[in-house]
Amino acid sequence: MEICISVRNLVEFLMRSGDLDNRKTASAEDAMQEGSRIHRMLQRRAGSDYLAEVVLKYSYETPDYTVQIEGRADGIISGETAEKISREIQDESSLQSEAVISVRQDAGAEEKTGQIVVVDEIKGVYRDVEKIEKPQPVHLAQALCYAFIYAEQNDMSQMFVRMTYCNLETEEIRYFLSTYTREELRTWFRDRMQEYRKWTDYQYEWTKIRQNSIHQMQFPFAYREGQKELITYVYQTISHSRKLYLEAPTGVGKTISAVFPSIKAVGEMLADKIFYLTAKTITRTVAEETFRILREQGLHFKTVVLTAKEKMCFQEETDCNPIACPYAKGHFDRINEAVFDLLTHEVSFTRELIEEYARVHQVCPFEMCLDMSLFSDGIICDYNYVFDPHVYLRRFFSEGMKKDYIFLIDEAHNLLERGRDMYSAKVRKEDFLALRKLVNEQVPGIGKAAERCSRDLLKLKKECETYQILDSIETFMLSLNRLTSVMDKYLEDHREGAVRKELLEYYFMISHFLMIYDRMDENYVMYSEMEQNGTFAVRLLCVNPSVNLQECMKRSRSSILFSATLLPIQYYKQLLGGEEGDYEVYAETDFDPEKLRIMIAGDVTSSYKRRGKGEYKRIASYIKEIIGAKKGNYMVFFPSHSFLKEVYEIYISDFLEEEIEECVIQEDHMDEEARVNFLNRFVQSEWDAEELEKGSIDKSAILGMADLQSVIQMEVEEEQERSLIGFCVMGGIFSEGIDLKRDRLIGVIVVGTGIPQVGSEREIMKSFFDHPGHRGFQYAYQYPGMNKVTQAAGRVIRTAEDIGIVVLLDERFLQDSYQRMFPREWKQYYPVTLQSARQCACEFWDKWGKQEINRSGQ
């Protein structure tokens, strides 16, 4: 058996100690991004004797297994350059040169050792290199690993190590040189591996248990129609190292159909870890529940749910340093013990368990959560942990080498807009004025640099009426880089201060803009804009995120992108990083289309030209007619909050009959408690309110745990006395990711085609996609809008046994261009008018009578 670890992860894991301190690493993220540029610059300058980014691997053998250690050495130097470096060790005069040389001279270093080879380790820093007295131990340890591996593989009796520290602003360099005999390197490396043995021994034993359980694992349910084929598609995709774009209607059981074959692939050693990626916290609970069900069937598979730092922090205010937080003080001295304790006693690393162990060991729960991912077989997390250029898990993906990971990307339609957001950036003129005001008296250097940026943006503002495509912003970028340099120096020298926290917010915003600017290619549009609130902004818009997303997905062996609404499939495949040879599948479902009635109103619309009191009242009338056909729970989805409120006020004043119906409304901003309270209204006939208040029923169940056994077993004991109408927004928190099964939701009314509001960003997208294939309107407006519609409509049918109605209130749904985007399950629809809508709904409900609706299932 083989256990793999990168050189960087090995030394960082073994050698960490002391406090968790964000004051020391405030600019670390930016340093990492700038460091890549410095690496390339120094490597280019080094000449032909310098081999850059050399892949080095070493197999550490134990009686039972092999530990494969691998990484990329920044540079391997030989020839005349290496000889010159070796002479500098003995040349006292070299200490007076611009580059300071710190020498460690070993016994026998003067002896002839044949070929001279130097391992170069480059670190970009913002601090003054003259103040660096010696290499950081973890940095030197990384270089020593590479020196050992090279010496072993090339039969070197002696190795030279050069630590190169380069200031990212001034490009000043300081070198630290040392020499080591092969035996010294061998002894040092074996000592490190002996420290790591307790971890690898555990991994070896656990992997045997895991693999045996996977081989015995059976599918936990009876296969639905087409489900076995779907599982086969997923497994074959992983086997062939491809991507799969999967349209899987609700009721297919897409989560288990993706997870089960992925685990089987792990059992066949095709992959080592599964990353289950979601757009929203709500949908993560479904994945967590799926792994729980499989564990109940005998599977041994460790999983962790990565939760945002702000949610896990024990302190009232998240400030990760030893002064503000007792859990940060000495964190690294205790964390490995805490991780091993949790690792050896639990298999599902939930937020609650991690917090419990973190309190016992007095460590940061968020950092502990991240560390548990290293020893987990399945990692359930948000998209950003893989795709976001700032947040992605560097412990897995920073080495630049493809790993045997599987990415299961749930609700993949969300990745398009999330991808655009993650790879776009914006700065506002007013932000620089606010920054200058914040620091002008205390840090005048930053104030002046911010004012210069503001002046540059003022020139662009004078040329912009609404929005303007920009060809160049070089002058502004020069000013922005100068501002960053001044801020870097201040943050490095001032770990405390009245303005530091606010300053960091501006710093990260500017750093993001600089990073995105360096990424820009033909998939971007750069423009300036006068925003509605009067501010002036410059935007770097990633119109087509496919290249960036594709680059991230290459970090895995295979990616499975699945959603109930992934139509048109070629649209999503093109913009979500699809390549030639990738697969696309539409999953068959055993859902009886007769159980869903689609009604389309041809005498109403949400178009901007027709909006007004008359149309709002007509929509309210439709709502009244539809719910009048059968008592029950309904959701009505609107294109915006303002539209919703117009219709809601009319309905409350003109139509509401409190004795037979009640209304709840989605507010503009709702915290978790408000969301729970809203959804609890739809399930209150099945929940014991007192039990919920005591906490014996998990709130996460209400927010989307589709298959909780406690939920499945609940029965509706009597017919609902009043109808409940939820007024919601398309594309909002209640339009996807929630499961209101059984009688919790019997009808959905969708108002409008979901088309985004016309604005500069959408118009720029339209123009961008008009050029190659004249699909601008579809790509910018129609396809995103219909996705919102189908997602909202999908709330009513959650299993193959559900029964319900979907009413589409807009005459445009009768057009061929929209009907071509309907899901296959919508083959039959019923055109209605305000006069015939209630009768059409009554006929449907009469057909099914008072049959008990069993909303259980996968």
N, C-alpha and C positions, 0 to 999 in steps of 0.2 A: 504494500500500500504506500501511496505517496501523499505527503502533506506539503502544501506549497505556501510559502510566505515571501514577501518582498524584503529586500535588504532594509529598506527604509522602515517598514512596519516592524521588523524584528528589533532594530536598535532603538526605535522610539518606544516600543512597548517595554523593553527590558531596562532602559536607562532613564526613564522619566522619574522625577522626584520633585519635591517641594510644593509650592502653591500653584493653584489655578489662578491666573492673573491676566485679565483682558487688557490691563494697562500696558503690559509688555508686548501684547500682540495686536494692538489696535490697528496697526498698519500691516500686519502679517499677511493678510489676504492680498492686499495690493502688492506687497513685496513678492508674493508668490507669482502673481501675474507679470510684474515687471521683471522678476528674476528670469523668466523664460527668455525675455528679450536680451538681458545681460548675458545669459548663457550663450545664446546664439552669436552675440557680438564678440565675446571673448574667444569662442571656438573658431570663428572665422578669422580672427586676427592671428591665431596661434601658428599657422603655417602647416606645411605638409607632414611634419613629424607628429602632429597632434591628431589622434583619432577621437572623434566626438561621439557621445552617446553609445558607448560600447556595451552590448548586452553580455552580462556575465552570469553564469549559473553554476551552482555547486550542489552536489548531492551528499547530504550528511546521513550516513548509514547508521541505523540502530539494528539490534537483532530482529525486530519485528516489522519495521517500516523505514521509509526513507523520507527525510525532510529536504524538499527542494527549495533552495534559497536562490532568488534571482533578482536582478535589478539592472540599471543602466548606469555605468560609470560616466561622469561628465566628460572625462578625458583620459586617454592613455597616451603618454608622451614617451617617445623613444628617439633614437638617432642623436644628432648633434645637439638638439634642444635639451634632451634629457641629460646629456653629458655636461652641458653648461649649467643646468640646475644642480647637478651633483657637485660641481666645482664650487658653487656658491656656498655650499655648506662649510667648506673649509676656507673660504675667502673672506677674511675679516672685513675687507673694504666694502664688501657688498652690503654690509649692515648700514652703510652711510648712503646707500642709493635711495631713490624715491620709493621703491617698494621695499618695505622692511621685511627682513628675513629672520624668523625665529628658528633657531637650530636645536635639534636634539641629535647628538652625535653618539652613536653606539660603538661599543668595542668591536674592532674589526671592520669598521666602516671604511677605513682607508685601503683595505685589501681589495685586490682586483676581483670582481665578481662576474666578469663577463659582460653581457649586455646590460645596459642601464635602462630601467623602466620607471616612470613616475606615474602614479595615479593622482589625477587632479580632481578635487571636489570643489565646486563653485557654489558660493552662497551670496545672493544679493541681499544687501541690508540698507536701511535708511540711516543708521547711526554713523557717526564719525569713525572711520576705520582706524584712525590713530588711537582711538580709545579702546580698541579691542586688544586685550593683553594676551589672550591665548584662544585657541579654537574652543567652541562649545563641545563638551564631551560627546554629545549625540551626533554632532556633525563629523567629528573625528572618527567616531565609531563606524559611521557609514563608509568613510574612506578606507578604514582598516579592513572592513569586510571585503571591499573590492580588491584591495592589495593582497589579502590572503588568497582569494579565489584565483586571481591572476598568477600569483606565485605558485600555487599548487598545480594549475593547469599548464604552466609554461616552465616548470622546473627552475624557478628563480631562487637563488640563494639569498638575495637581498632585494628589498623593494623600497623605493622612495615614495613618500606621500606629500603632496602639496595641498594645503588648504588655501583657497583663494577667496578672500572676502572683497566684494566690490560694492562701493556705494552707488545706489541706484540713481542718484541725482547727479553727483559730480563725476561718477565713473572712476574715482580714485580706488586704488587696489592695495591690499595688504596681503602678503603671503606668509604662511607658516609652513616651514619645511621640516621633515623628519625622516629618519631612516629606520628600517626594521629588518631583522633577519627573518628568514622564512620560519624558523623555529619559534621565534617570538610571536609572529602572526598566528602560527598554528596553535600555540598555547592560549593566546588571547581568544581566538575564535572558539576553541573547544570549551573554554570556561563559559563563554556566553551561551553556547548551545546546551551546556549542562544546566545552566539556569533555566533554559527554556524547556527542558525535558519534561517537567511536570505537566506543562501545557500540552505538549505533543503526545505524551503518553495518554493523557485523558482523551484527546481528540482521536487517537488510534482506537481506544477501547469503545468510545462512543460511536465512531463510524461503523465499527463491526456490528454494534447493536442496531444502528439505524438501517444499514444495508440489509440486514437479515429481516427486519420488520417490513421494509419496502417490498422485498421479494415475496413476502406472504400477504401483502396488502391486497384486498379485494375492493372493487367499487362498492360504496356503501349503500347504493340505492338500486332499485330496478331500473334498467336502462329505458329511457324514453325513446320515442321514434327519432332516429337520426343521431342520437347522442353518442353511440359507440363509434360511428363514423367520424363525428366531430372530435372525439378523443384521439382517434387515429390520426386525423389531420394535424393536431397539435403535436403529437409525438413525432411524426415524420418531419415536421418543420424543424423541431429541435435536432433531430437526428441529422438533417441535411444542413444545419447551421444557417437557416433562412429566417425571414420574417413572415408572419402570417397576419393578414388583415381580415378579421372575423366579424361579420355581421350576425349577431346572435339574438333573436327576439326574446323578449321576456318569457319565461316559462321553459326555456331550453335547459336551464341549469348551467349557464356559461361559466360561473365561478368554479364549480367543482369539475367541469369539463376541461378547464384550463389547468387547474391545480393538480388534479389526479395524474394526468400523463406527464406533467413536469416532474412530479415526485418520482414517478417510474423512471424517468430519464436520469434523475440523480442516482437511483438504484442501479442503473446500468453504467454508471460512471461517465455519462455524457455531460454531466454538469455537476458543479459543486454546491452552488447556492441558487436559491430562487428569490428574486426581488419582485414582490407584488406591489405595483405602483398604482396609486389612486389620486384623483384630483381633490377629493373632499374627505374630511374625517368620517363622515357618515358611512361611506362605502367601505372604509377600512374594516369596519366591524363584521361585514359579510365574509371577508377573507379570513379574519381571525376565527370566526365561527366554523368555517369550512375546515381549517386545520384542526380545530377542536373535535369535530365529528370524526375525522380520520384517526385522530389519536385514540378516541374511544373505541375504534375498531382494531386497535393494537399497533398503530404506527408510532414509532419513536422518531420525532422530528422536532428539533428546537426552533422556536420562532420568537421574534421580537417585533414589537410595534414601536416605531420611532415617533415620538411625540415632540411637539415644539417646545423649545426651551422655556418660553414664558408660561406654558401650562404646567411644566414639571417643577419649576423653581420653588423652593421652600420659602423664599423671602418675599416680602411684599413688593419689593422692587428688584428686578433682575439686574444685578451688578456683580459680575464675576471677578472679584478680587478679594484677597484675604482680609482687607480692612472692612469691607461691606458685608462679607458673607463668611460665617464660621465653617461652612462646608467647603469653601474654596481654600481655606488655610490648611496646608499639608495634604491637600487632595491627592496628589500624585504619590505621596508616601503610603497611602492606604488603598488606593484604587484597585491594584492588582489582587490584593487579598479579598476585597469586596466582590470583584468579578468572579474569582474562583469559588467563593462561597455560594453565590447565586447559581453559577454554572453547574456545580455538582449537586445541587439540591432541587432544581426546578427545570422544567422543559419549555414552559410557555412564559416568556419574559414580558409580562404585561406591565403597563404603567404602574399599577398598584403594587405589584411585587418589587419592581425596581425601586420605587420610592421607599418601600418597607426596608429593603436591604441597605439602601443608601443612608437612611437615618441611623441604622445600627452601626454602620462603618464610618459615618460622618464624612460622606463624599457627595459630590454634586450629582444629583439624579440624572440630569440630562447627559452629562459626559459619561456616566456609567451606562446609560441607555445606548449611546453610540458604541461604547466598548463591547457591549454584549452582542452587537451585530457581528463582530469578528468571529464569534463562536456560535453563531446561529446558522441553521440550515435554511431558514426562510426569513426574509426581512420584509415587513409590511410597512410601507412608508409613502409619503407624498412624492409626486413627480419630481419635485425640486432636488431630492437627494441623488437623483441620477442626472437630471437635465440642466439644472440651474448652474450657470458658470461660477456662482459665488458659493453655493451651498452644497454642491455635489460631494459625495463621500470620497474624499481623497485617499482614505485608507484602502479603498478598493480600486480606484480608477486613476490615481495620479501617476502610476508608473508608466502609463502609455502603452501597456501590453494587453492584448485581448485575453480575457479570462473565460473560464467555463461557467459563466453565469447565464441564468434565464431571466429575462424581463417579461413579466406578465403585466400588461398595461391595461388596466380596467377603465371603462368609460373613456375609451381612447379619443372620442370626438372632442373631449375637453383639452387634449394635448395641443391642438392646433392654436387656440387662443392663448393658452398658457405658454406655449413655445414662443409665440410672438411677443408676449409680455417679458419673458425671461431674457430674450435676446434683443430687446429694444431699450432705448434710454431717452431721457428728457431732462433738460435743465431750463429753469425759468430765470428771466432777468431779475425778477423781484427777489429770488432766493439770494442772489449775490448782494443786493442792497440790504437784505436782512442780515446776512453774514457780516457785512461791513459794520452795521450798527451793533451787532453782538460783540465784536472784538475790537472795534476801532481804538478805544482808549487803552485796553489792556494789551492787545497784540496788534500794534499799528501796521506791522509788515503784512499780516493777513488782510487787514482792512484795505490797504492800498492795492494789493493784488486782486481782491474781490471787486474793488471799484473799477479796475482796469477791465475785468471781465464784463462788468455791467455796461461800460462804455462801448465795448465791442458789440454787445448784443443790442444796444441802442441804435447803432448804425444799421443793423439788420432789421430792427423794428421799423425804422423810417421807410424801408423799402417794401414793407408788408402791409397789405390792407386786410385780408382775411387769412390766407395761407399762401406760402410761396415755396416751390421746390428750390433747393439750394445746391449749387454745384461745388462750392467750397466754403469752409469755415476755418481756414488755416490760421488766420490772424487770431481768432477767438481761441483756437486750440493751443496756440503758443502761450496766450495769457492764462489759460486754464492749467497748463502744465506748470507754469511759474507759481500759480496759486497752490497747486498740489505740493510743490517742493517746500514752500514756506510752511504749509500745514503739517507736512511730514516732520519737519525739524521741530516744530513746536510740540507736537504730540509725543515725539521721542524724548524730548527734554522735560516735559511736564506731565507726569503721571497723575497729578492732582490739579485741581483748578476749578474756579467757578464756572468757566465756560466750556470746560472740556467735553462734557456730555453732549451739549448742543452742537459743539464743533464737530464731534464725531459723526453726527447725523449728516451734516453737510459734506464731510469728508467722504463718507461711503457713497453718497449720491454722485459726487464728482468722480470718484474712482470708477464707479460703474459706467458712467458716461465715457470715460477715457478707454475703458476696456472694450466697450461696444464699438467705439470709433475705430479701434484697431482691428476689429472683426469684420468691418463693413466690406461687402462685396456687391455683386450685381443683384443680390436678393434684397437689398436695402434701398430705402428712399430717405433722403435727408431733406427736412423741410422746416420752415418757421411758421408760427401760427399765432394769431391773436385769439386767445381763449375767451370763452363766454364771460368769465368773471373779470375780464380786463387785463389779465396777465399776458406776458409775451413769452413764448417758449420756442426752443429749438429741439426738434425730435429726430432721433435716429430710429426709423421704423423698419423692423424686420418683417417685410411683407410675406416673404416665403421662408419659413423656418426649416425647410426640409434638410438643407445641408447641415445645419447645426444639430438637428435631431438625429440625423443619420450618423453623424460623427459620434454622438453619445451612444447610440445603439450598437455601434461597432465595438463597444467595450464588453459586449456580451457575446455568448455563442449564438443566442437566438432571442428574438423578441416576438411576443404574441400580443397583438393589439386587438382588443375586442370591445364591442359596444352593442347595445340594442339598436343604436341609431348611427350607422356608419355608411349612410347613403348620401350621394352617389359614391360608390366604393373607390372609383378611380380618382375622384377629387381628393379624398382623404389619403389615398395611397401616394398621390403625387406630392402633397404638402406635408405628409408625415414621414418623409424619408424613405419611401419605397424605392426599390432597385429592381432591375431586370432579374428575373428568377425568383422574386418573392411571390408568396401565394396570397390568394384571396378566396374566401369561402363565405357563402351565405348558409347559415345553419338552418336545417329544417326543424319545424316544431310540430308537435302533435296537438297543438291548440286548435280547437274547433272554431273556425271563423264565425259560425252561427251564434257563438256566445258573446260576440262583440258587435254592436250596431254602430256603424259610422253614419252620422247625419251631417249633411252640408247645407247651410242656409244660403240661398242665393239672393236674398233680398236685404242683405246687411253687409257692411264693410267697416274696416278699421282704417282705411286709407286717409291720409292727412287731409285731402281735399274735401272729404265728406264728414269729417269730425265736427260734432256740435251737439247741442242739447237733444235734438231730434233723434240722432243716431244713438246717442248714449241711452236714451229712454227705450229705443227699440231693442238694444242689447239687453237691458234690464228686463224687458218684457219676455224675451227669449228665455232668460234664466228662470223666470217665474213659470213659464209654460213647461220647461223641461223637468223641473223638480216637482211640478204638480202631477206628473205621471206616476211617481212612486216616492214614498218617504224613504229617506236615506241620507248618506253623506255624499256631498258633491264638492268638487273644486273647480273654480273658474279662474282661468289664467289670462292675464292681460299683457299687452306689449310694454307697458310702463307703469310706474307708480301713479303718475298723474292721471293716466287713462283710467286706472283702477279706481281711484278716488272719485272721479267724476261719476262713474256708473254706480259705485257703492253708495254714494250719497243719494242718488235718485232711487235706488232700490230700497234703501232704508226709509226714505220719506214717502214713496208712492206704492210700494209693493209688499213690504215686510208684514207678515202676519205672525206676531210673536207666539201665538198659541200653537202654531204648527211648524215654525221654522226659526232658526237663529243663524246669525252670521258672525264670522271671525275674519279678521283682515291681517294680511302680512304687512308689517310696518317697514319703513325704509331701512332701519337698522335694528336687528334683533340679536341679542346675545343668546348663549346656549339655553339659559333658563326660559327665555321668551319663546324660543323654538320648541322646547319641550312642552311648554304650556299650550302652545298652538296645536301641536300634533296630538297632545293628550285629549283634546276635545274630540278628536276623531276616533279615539279608542276608549273613551271613558266608560262605555257600556261594558268593556271587557276587563278594565283594570280596577283593582281595589284602590281607590284614591288614598286611603289611609296607609296601605302597604307601600304605595309609591312614595308618600311623604316620609315614611320611616326609612326608605332606602332599600327595602328588600327586593324591589324590582329595579333592575338596572335601567337608568335613563337612556343608555345607549341602545337599548332594545327599541324604545320608542323612536329613536332617531335613525333607525335603519337596520337593526339586526334581523335579517329576514327569516332566519331559521331557528331562533331560540325555541328550545323545546317547550318552555313555559308559555310562549306565545302560541305555538302550534296547538297546544292542548286546550286552550281556552275556547269556550263555546258561548255563542250569543243565546241567552236564555229567553228573551222575549223581544218582540218586535219594537223597533225604535219608535218613541212617541213623537219626536219632532225631527224634521230634516235639518241638517247642518250644511251651511254653504261657506266654504273657504274662499275668500277673494285673494288670489295670489298673482305673482308676476312670472311670466315666462323667463326661463334662464336663471331664475332665482333659486333660493335654498330649498324650496319645496317642489321644484319642477323636475328633480331627478334625485336618485340615491335614497329615496324613502320607499318603504314597503307597507302600504296600507291594504292588507289582505282581507279576505272574507268580506263581510259587510261593512268594513271600515271605509270603503270608498266604492260607490256603485256608478259614479258618473263623473266625467270631466268635460268641461266646456272650454274651448280654446277660442279666444277672441283675436282674430287677425292672423296674418301669415308669419309673424315673428321677425319681419324684415327689420334690420337695425336702422336706427335713425340716420338720416343723411347728414354727413359731416365731413370734415376735411380728411380724416383718416380713411373713412370708407370710400370716399371719392378717389383718393390716391391709390387705394387697393384696386378699385375698378379700372383706373387708367393703367395700372401696372399689368393686370391680367388681360386687358383688352389687346395688348400688342401681339402676343404669340398666337392666341386662338380665339379672340373676340368672345371671351367668356367672363368679361369683367363684372357684369351685373350679377351673374350666377355666383361667381366666386366671392364677391364682396357683400352681396345682399341675400340672394335667394337661398343658396345652400345653407348658410348659417341660420337664416330665419326658419327654414323648414326643420332643421335639427332641433331647434327650440320647441317647435310645434309637436314633433313626434316624441320628444322627451316628455313634454307635459302630458300628452295623450297617454303615454305609457304608464302613467301612475295608476290607471284604473285596472289594467290587466297585469297581475304580478305572477300568476301561476297558470298552468294549463286548465285548472278547474274554475277559474274566475269567470264571472259574468258581469257585463257592464256596457255602458254607452259612452261614445265620444261624439261631441257635437262641435263642428267646426263652423264658427260664425264669421264667414267672409266669402263673398261671391267669387273671389279669385281662386278659391279651392276647386272650383268647377272648371278651371282652365287646364288644358293638357300639360302646360309647362310645370304646373304644380302636381298634377296627378301622376306624372312620370316619376316623381320623387316619393310617392306613397310607399310605405312598406308593403310587402307581398300580402300581409294579412288584411290589408284594406282593399282587397279586390272588389268587394261589393259595398256600395254606399247608397244612401237614400237622400236625394235632394228634398229639402223641406222649405216651407215658408213659415212665417210667424203663425199663420192660421192652421198649418198642418203639423207643426212640430210636436205638440203634445200627443196627438193621435198616433204619430209614428212611434213615439217612445212607449205609449201605452200598449200598442200592438206587440212590441218587443217583450215588455214585462209580462203581458198576459200569456205569451208563448211559453215562457219559462215558469209561469205560475209562482207558487210559493216554495219552490224547491230550496232545500237548504244549500247554501253556497259554501262549499268546503274550500277554504283558501289556504290549505296547507300544501307543502311540497318542498322541492329543493330550492 
